Amino acid sequence: MAWRANLSRGVKEIRFLFCQSSLASAPAREFVKKNYGDIKARNPSLPVLIRECSGVEPQLWARYDMGVERCVRLDGLTEAQIDSKLEELAKAGGSIKSK
């Protein structure tokens, strides 16, 4: 998980959206509970926003330079798969920045 230390180099903001009570959002809620502290400790200046809304489909958003945003749907993913998706978004930030 060394990539987490470089998360803020290509990503300007991370947003998690999920429902407070739905089963579909349970893995996303658990991921945030278990990993928020580590992500913030490694990237203290990176905004990590948690948005809860009743009935919303779980999503992960990344904002990059020039206002570019990418979204990944988290419905049906495990915590490990969510971590993998976050890594993919982090690595995509490097390619956006180099354009």
C-alpha positions as CSV (number, residue, x, y, z in Angstrom):
1,M,0.0,0.0,0.0
2,A,2.9,2.3,-0.6
3,W,0.8,4.0,-3.3
4,R,-1.3,5.6,-0.5
5,A,1.6,7.8,0.5
6,N,1.6,9.3,-3.0
7,L,-2.2,9.7,-3.3
8,S,-2.2,13.5,-3.0
9,R,0.3,13.9,-5.8
10,G,-2.2,13.2,-8.5
11,V,-5.5,13.5,-6.7
12,K,-6.9,16.8,-5.4
13,E,-9.9,15.3,-3.6
14,I,-11.5,12.0,-2.7
15,R,-15.3,11.6,-2.1
16,F,-17.1,8.6,-0.8
17,L,-20.9,8.5,-1.3
18,F,-23.0,5.8,0.4
19,C,-26.2,5.1,2.3
20,Q,-26.0,5.0,6.1
21,S,-28.1,1.8,6.3
22,S,-28.3,-0.2,3.0
23,L,-26.6,-3.5,2.7
24,A,-25.2,-2.5,-0.7
25,S,-23.2,0.3,1.0
26,A,-22.0,-1.8,4.0
27,P,-18.5,-2.6,2.4
28,A,-18.0,1.0,1.6
29,R,-18.9,2.1,5.1
30,E,-16.5,-0.5,6.5
31,F,-13.7,0.5,4.1
32,V,-14.0,4.1,5.3
33,K,-14.0,3.1,9.0
34,K,-10.9,1.0,8.6
35,N,-8.9,3.1,6.2
36,Y,-9.8,6.7,6.6
37,G,-7.2,7.2,9.4
38,D,-4.4,5.7,7.3
39,I,-5.2,7.7,4.2
40,K,-5.3,11.0,6.1
41,A,-2.2,10.2,8.1
42,R,-0.3,9.6,4.8
43,N,-2.0,12.6,3.0
44,P,-2.9,15.2,5.6
45,S,-3.6,17.9,3.1
46,L,-5.8,15.8,0.9
47,P,-9.6,16.4,1.3
48,V,-11.3,13.1,1.9
49,L,-15.1,13.8,2.0
50,I,-17.7,11.3,3.3
51,R,-21.2,11.9,2.0
52,E,-24.1,9.9,3.4
53,C,-27.4,10.0,1.7
54,S,-30.4,7.7,2.2
55,G,-30.8,5.2,-0.7
56,V,-27.8,6.4,-2.7
57,E,-25.7,3.8,-4.7
58,P,-22.2,3.6,-3.1
59,Q,-19.6,5.5,-5.2
60,L,-16.0,6.7,-5.1
61,W,-15.1,10.0,-6.8
62,A,-11.7,11.4,-7.4
63,R,-11.1,15.0,-8.5
64,Y,-7.9,15.8,-10.4
65,D,-6.2,18.9,-11.8
66,M,-8.3,21.2,-14.0
67,G,-11.5,20.0,-12.4
68,V,-11.4,16.5,-14.0
69,E,-13.4,14.0,-12.0
70,R,-13.8,10.2,-12.3
71,C,-16.4,8.0,-10.6
72,V,-16.3,4.3,-9.7
73,R,-19.5,2.5,-8.6
74,L,-18.9,0.4,-5.5
75,D,-22.1,-1.6,-5.4
76,G,-21.2,-5.3,-5.0
77,L,-17.5,-4.7,-4.3
78,T,-15.6,-6.1,-1.3
79,E,-13.4,-3.9,0.9
80,A,-10.3,-5.3,-1.0
81,Q,-11.9,-4.4,-4.3
82,I,-12.7,-0.9,-3.1
83,D,-9.0,-0.5,-2.1
84,S,-8.0,-1.6,-5.6
85,K,-10.4,0.9,-7.2
86,L,-9.0,3.7,-5.1
87,E,-5.5,2.6,-6.2
88,E,-6.6,2.7,-9.9
89,L,-8.0,6.2,-9.4
90,A,-4.8,7.3,-7.7
91,K,-2.7,6.0,-10.6
92,A,-5.0,7.6,-13.1
93,G,-4.2,10.9,-11.5
94,G,-0.5,10.6,-12.6
95,S,-1.6,10.1,-16.3
96,I,-4.0,13.1,-16.2
97,K,-1.3,15.3,-14.6
98,S,1.2,14.4,-17.3
99,K,-1.0,15.4,-20.2
